[in-house]
Amino acid sequence: MVCFCQPSFSQAELKIANIGDFTTRNGDVIKNCKVGYRTLGRLNADKSNVILWPTWFQGKSESIISGGFTGSLLDSSGLYIVIVDALTNGVSSSPSNTPGFPDITIRDMVNSQHQLLVNVLKINHLLAVMGISMGGMQTFEWVVAYPGFADKAIPIVGTPKQSSYDILVWQTMADLITEAGSDKVKLDFAYRRAYNILLMNLNTPAYFVKTRNEESLNAFLGGEYTKLMKPEDYLGGLKAMISHDIYKSAGISFDEIRNKIKTDMLIILSAQDHLVNPASAIKLCEKLNAQLVTLTGDCGHTAFSCETEKVKNAVTPFLKKNKPQ
């Protein structure tokens, strides 16, 4: 991703909070569940300036800061930003660092973050929750899991419910890794093929061809493979996304959703997103009569990093306007 590093934002220290024994939606228990997080800015006296920013798939809190997104996608002056490492990302409790780690859901990620805020940071309300990609999925989940906990929500290239194409992509990757089992050679091969599927859908074909020529493709892939997380964590995140559906998790129908969501929403999507199809987000946006920003370039799923000015020009005033009564 493009780096928009700003010298005014030094690397925030990683903190690990133990939220105790955490019970998942499926009834499994993660013993001594740990949640990683970093903070930027200063918390004001009435704690009214807090933004929660959960990580994307494969992402870490460090990536959000080092990528400069807290400066390129919004005016963060006067804000206290809590960037949280989602369960399964290898920093917080994950299959790679927690024996017997169970399959989890996006709701479990959100519930762990709620416990971090309320029980550890003593924060009982948010100005906003915002996130990119899987962070956007968590943002959609937040507004049904804890209605009114946040005044505003800004999902960016996320979805409230996976489309058939999303499931096809995620499930194919998950099947490749699962089928390889514990055989190291087979797993390494399967994981790289699964990651290739991600790369094939991350941008549009036109953007990929424009930015990667055939002579440098192998070098590019080799560099990408060095960044891979542990395969068991990758699979854990895939499984959480595959099951993501805010209507099922909230136990309500699409027609009832307007009565559930108490949060003012700004939904940002990419028209040419090949990884997280925008149709479900558009449908919900129309139902809620929420504010919609459509990124129209050929960057695909990473349009937010190609059209940062458009995102920032929407997010900054949205955060400053009063919540509708």
CORPEJO-V261378 format. One record per backbone hydrogen bond with DSSP energy under -0.5 kcal/mol. NH is the residue of the N-H (numbers start at 0). CO is the residue of the C=O. E is the energy in kcal/mol with one decimal. If there is no record, write none. Layout:
BEGIN
NH_CO_E, NH_CO_E
END
This chain:
BEGIN
3_1_-0.5, 3_66_-2.7, 8_5_-2.1, 9_7_-0.8, 14_36_-2.6, 16_14_-0.5, 16_34_-2.7, 18_16_-0.8, 18_32_-2.7, 21_29_-2.5, 22_20_-0.5, 23_21_-0.5, 23_27_-3.2, 26_23_-1.6, 29_21_-3.1, 30_28_-0.8, 32_19_-2.5, 32_29_-0.9, 34_16_-2.7, 36_14_-2.4, 37_82_-2.3, 39_80_-2.0, 46_43_-1.6, 50_79_-2.5, 51_127_-2.3, 52_81_-3.0, 54_83_-1.4, 58_55_-1.7, 62_59_-0.8, 63_59_-1.3, 64_60_-1.6, 65_61_-3.1, 66_62_-2.0, 67_64_-1.6, 68_63_-1.4, 69_63_-0.7, 70_67_-1.6, 71_67_-2.3, 72_68_-1.8, 75_73_-1.0, 78_75_-2.0, 79_48_-3.1, 80_39_-2.4, 80_78_-0.6, 81_50_-3.2, 81_79_-0.6, 82_37_-2.9, 82_80_-0.7, 83_52_-1.4, 83_81_-0.7, 84_35_-2.9, 85_83_-0.6, 87_92_-1.8, 88_85_-1.8, 92_33_-2.9, 96_93_-0.9, 97_93_-1.3, 100_97_-1.6, 105_239_-0.7, 108_104_-1.5, 109_105_-2.1, 110_106_-3.0, 111_107_-2.3, 112_108_-1.7, 113_109_-2.3, 114_110_-2.0, 115_111_-1.9, 116_112_-2.6, 117_113_-2.7, 118_114_-2.1, 119_114_-0.8, 119_115_-1.2, 120_115_-2.5, 122_116_-3.2, 123_121_-0.6, 125_148_-2.8, 126_49_-2.1, 127_49_-1.7, 128_151_-1.5, 129_51_-2.6, 130_153_-1.5, 131_53_-0.5, 132_155_-2.6, 134_131_-2.8, 135_132_-0.6, 136_132_-1.9, 137_133_-2.1, 138_134_-1.7, 139_135_-2.4, 140_136_-2.1, 141_137_-2.4, 142_138_-1.3, 143_139_-0.6, 143_140_-0.9, 144_140_-2.6, 145_141_-2.5, 148_145_-2.2, 150_125_-2.2, 151_126_-1.4, 152_263_-2.2, 153_128_-2.6, 155_130_-2.7, 156_154_-0.5, 156_267_-2.9, 161_243_-1.6, 166_162_-2.3, 167_163_-1.9, 168_164_-2.3, 169_165_-2.9, 170_166_-3.1, 171_167_-1.8, 172_168_-1.8, 173_169_-2.4, 174_170_-2.8, 175_171_-2.0, 176_172_-1.9, 177_173_-2.6, 178_174_-2.7, 179_175_-1.3, 180_176_-0.8, 180_177_-0.9, 182_179_-1.2, 183_181_-0.6, 186_182_-3.2, 187_183_-2.5, 188_184_-2.1, 189_185_-2.9, 190_186_-2.9, 191_187_-1.9, 192_188_-2.1, 193_189_-2.6, 194_190_-2.5, 195_191_-2.0, 196_192_-1.6, 197_193_-1.6, 198_194_-2.5, 199_195_-2.4, 200_196_-1.1, 200_197_-0.8, 201_197_-1.4, 202_198_-0.8, 203_297_-0.9, 207_203_-2.4, 208_204_-2.6, 209_205_-2.0, 210_206_-1.8, 211_207_-2.0, 215_212_-0.7, 216_213_-0.6, 219_215_-2.5, 220_216_-2.8, 221_217_-2.5, 222_218_-2.0, 223_219_-2.1, 224_220_-2.6, 225_221_-0.9, 226_223_-1.6, 227_224_-1.1, 232_229_-0.8, 233_229_-2.3, 234_230_-2.5, 235_231_-1.7, 236_232_-2.3, 237_233_-2.2, 238_234_-2.5, 239_235_-1.6, 240_236_-2.2, 241_237_-2.8, 242_238_-1.4, 243_240_-1.4, 245_159_-2.8, 248_244_-2.5, 249_245_-1.8, 250_246_-0.7, 251_246_-2.0, 255_252_-0.8, 256_252_-0.6, 256_253_-1.1, 258_255_-1.4, 259_255_-0.6, 259_256_-1.0, 260_256_-2.0, 263_150_-2.4, 265_152_-2.6, 266_264_-0.5, 266_290_-2.9, 267_154_-2.5, 267_265_-0.6, 268_292_-2.4, 270_268_-0.5, 270_294_-2.6, 272_269_-1.4, 273_200_-0.5, 273_271_-0.6, 281_277_-2.4, 282_278_-2.3, 283_279_-2.1, 284_280_-2.5, 285_281_-2.4, 286_282_-1.8, 287_283_-2.4, 288_284_-1.1, 289_284_-2.1, 290_264_-1.6, 292_266_-2.6, 294_268_-3.2, 294_292_-0.6, 300_201_-1.3, 301_201_-0.8, 301_298_-1.2, 302_299_-1.7, 304_301_-1.7, 305_301_-0.8, 305_302_-0.7, 306_302_-2.4, 310_306_-1.8, 311_307_-3.2, 312_308_-2.5, 313_309_-0.7, 313_310_-1.0, 314_310_-3.0, 315_311_-2.2, 317_313_-1.4, 318_314_-2.3, 319_315_-1.1, 320_316_-1.5
END
